[in-house]
Amino acid sequence: MSATGAGGPALFLGTGTDYVALVRPELDPTQPDIVRAAADAGVTPEEFAGSGDVWAVLVEHEGGGDGFELPGVRDSEPAGFAERLRAELAAASAPGAEPRPFTVDGGAVLRLDARPAGAGAFGFEIHVIPPDGGEGDALTVRTGPLPVAGLLADLDAFLGSLA
């Protein structure tokens, strides 16, 4: 679905071609694309947009995209993952700190392994495992160097969107 009319908290880790995203879409039932899609589905725009409280993992990897919902996940879980990642990146970029590899556990479906990738940057190996009963196999998305300053800003914006 197009991003038109979609909002909500989102944390993208990676590049435009290889990434993992934690998102909680909130569709605006007044947007023309949503109204049209709802009519095509035979439901009201409000029913089509849904409650906007279901988290999902989106993956773009080697030219293909996939994703799955995370029913029952509360905002505190993605927030905790983002806070742990932010703390590790901040510690690694502190003046005089020696960048080192680290891992951030995102629960049963997500684990991030980070490694220094040049001055002020980290590369990620993000392991995604669909929940039990989900479609698809586990996969690993590798990112090239991502600047720590940009990552910290993105993490702050994500955490702010959950406040």
C-alpha positions in Angstrom: 0.0 0.0 0.0 1.1 3.5 -0.7 2.3 5.6 2.2 -0.4 8.2 1.3 -2.6 8.6 4.4 -0.3 6.5 6.6 1.4 7.8 9.7 2.3 6.5 13.1 5.6 5.7 14.8 8.3 4.1 12.5 11.9 3.2 13.0 13.9 2.4 9.9 17.3 0.7 10.2 19.3 0.5 7.0 19.3 2.1 3.6 16.6 2.6 0.9 17.4 -0.8 -0.5 18.2 -2.9 2.5 16.4 -2.2 5.8 14.3 -3.4 8.6 11.5 -1.2 10.0 9.4 -1.3 13.1 6.1 0.4 12.3 2.8 1.0 13.9 0.7 2.3 10.9 -2.1 4.7 11.5 -4.2 5.2 8.4 -6.2 8.4 8.0 -9.7 7.3 6.9 -10.3 10.7 5.3 -7.5 10.3 2.7 -8.9 9.7 -0.9 -6.7 6.6 -1.4 -8.1 5.1 1.9 -11.7 5.9 1.0 -11.2 4.3 -2.5 -9.5 1.2 -1.1 -12.3 0.9 1.6 -15.0 1.1 -1.1 -13.2 -1.6 -3.2 -13.1 -3.8 -0.1 -16.8 -3.1 0.7 -16.1 -1.6 4.1 -16.2 1.8 5.7 -13.0 3.9 5.6 -12.9 3.7 9.4 -13.1 -0.1 9.3 -10.4 -0.2 6.6 -8.1 2.1 8.5 -8.4 0.0 11.6 -7.4 0.9 15.1 -3.8 1.8 14.4 -2.4 -0.1 17.4 -0.8 -3.1 15.7 3.0 -3.1 15.3 4.6 -4.7 12.2 8.1 -5.5 11.0 8.8 -4.5 7.4 11.9 -5.9 5.5 13.5 -4.9 2.3 16.3 -7.2 1.3 18.0 -8.0 -2.0 15.3 -6.4 -4.0 12.4 -8.1 -2.3 10.1 -6.9 0.4 8.2 -8.7 3.1 6.7 -8.1 6.5 4.5 -9.4 9.3 2.3 -8.1 12.0 3.2 -8.4 15.7 -0.1 -8.8 17.4 -0.1 -8.1 21.1 3.1 -6.0 21.0 2.8 -2.9 23.2 4.6 0.4 22.5 6.9 -0.3 25.4 8.6 -3.2 23.6 9.7 -1.3 20.4 10.6 1.7 22.7 12.8 -0.6 24.9 14.6 -1.9 21.8 15.2 1.7 20.6 16.4 2.8 24.0 18.9 -0.1 24.2 20.1 0.7 20.7 20.4 4.4 21.5 22.4 3.7 24.7 24.8 1.4 22.9 25.4 3.9 20.0 25.8 6.8 22.4 28.3 4.9 24.5 30.2 3.9 21.3 30.3 7.5 20.1 31.3 9.2 23.4 34.5 11.2 23.3 37.4 8.9 23.8 35.3 5.7 23.5 36.7 2.9 21.4 33.9 1.7 19.1 33.2 -2.0 19.7 30.7 -4.5 18.3 27.5 -5.0 20.3 24.1 -6.8 20.1 20.7 -5.5 20.9 17.9 -8.1 21.5 14.5 -7.1 20.2 12.7 -10.1 21.5 11.7 -13.3 19.7 11.5 -11.7 16.2 14.4 -9.3 16.1 18.1 -9.1 17.0 20.6 -6.5 15.8 24.4 -7.1 15.7 26.3 -3.9 15.2 29.9 -3.5 14.2 32.1 -0.4 13.8 32.3 0.6 10.1 34.7 3.6 10.0 34.7 6.9 11.7 31.4 7.7 13.4 29.5 4.8 11.7 28.2 1.4 12.3 27.1 -1.4 10.1 24.3 -3.7 11.1 23.4 -7.4 10.7 19.7 -7.5 11.6 18.2 -11.0 12.2 14.4 -11.2 11.6 12.4 -14.2 12.6 8.7 -14.3 11.8 6.6 -15.2 14.8 5.3 -18.7 15.3 2.8 -19.6 12.6 4.0 -16.7 10.4 4.8 -17.0 6.8 8.4 -17.0 5.6 11.8 -18.0 6.9 14.2 -16.2 9.1 16.5 -13.8 7.3 19.4 -11.5 7.9 19.6 -8.0 6.5 23.1 -6.4 6.4 23.5 -2.7 6.1 26.5 -0.7 5.0 28.0 2.0 7.2 25.3 4.2 8.8 26.4 7.4 10.5 25.9 7.3 14.3 24.7 11.0 14.5 21.9 10.3 12.0 21.0 7.1 13.8 20.8 8.9 17.2 18.6 11.6 15.7 16.3 8.9 14.2 16.1 7.0 17.5 15.2 10.3 19.4 12.5 11.1 16.8 11.1 7.6 17.1 11.1 7.6 20.9 9.5 11.1 20.8 6.7 9.8 18.6 5.9 7.2 21.3 5.8 9.7 24.1 
